Amino acid sequence: MNAGTGFQEVKQRFIQADIDEKITIYTTTQGLTVEEFKELLKHFPLQHLDKLERAMA
């Protein structure tokens, strides 16, 4: 992933996505840093974290 703009595009898509799309983006996007994954999680509804955890198992 190219630095900066690539992540910003992913982040915008993630913010606008519904829960299932957010999970897909989070679990299939490669090349992100730990900090970038943490940034995405800031835009994930906490009440659905269990669904994300199941998808990652």
N, C-alpha and C positions, 0 to 999 in steps of 0.2 A: 504494500500500500504506500502510495507516495505521501510524504509527510504533509500534514496540514490540511490541504484541500480535500484529499481523499477521506480523511476522518470526518471533516466537517460535513461532507455529503452524506456519509453513513449516519452521522449524528442527526442531521435534519430528517432523513428518512425514518430513523428510529423514533424521533419525537412525534412525527405525524402518523406513525403506524398504530394499528390496533394491537391488542395484547398478543394475539397469535403471530402477527408480523414482527413484533418486537422480539419475541422469543426466537423466531427464525433468524432474524438479523443477528441477534446476540450469539446464537449457537453456531452459525455458519460463516460469519465474517472472519477471515483470517488476516493475520499480519498486524493486529492491533496490539498496543502495549497494555500492560496492566493498568496504567493510568487512564488510557482511553476506555477500557472496559468499565472501569470505575465511573468514568464520566457518563457512560451510557446508563449505568444503573441509577444514577441520579434522576433519570427521566423514566424510570420503571415504577409502576404503581406497587407499593409495598404489599398491598393485600393480595397480589398475584405472585409473590416471590416463590411460593410453594410450587406453582406451575412451572416456573423457570427452572427451579431445582430438579424437578422430575424430568424435564426435557434434557437437562445436562447429564443426567445419570446414565 
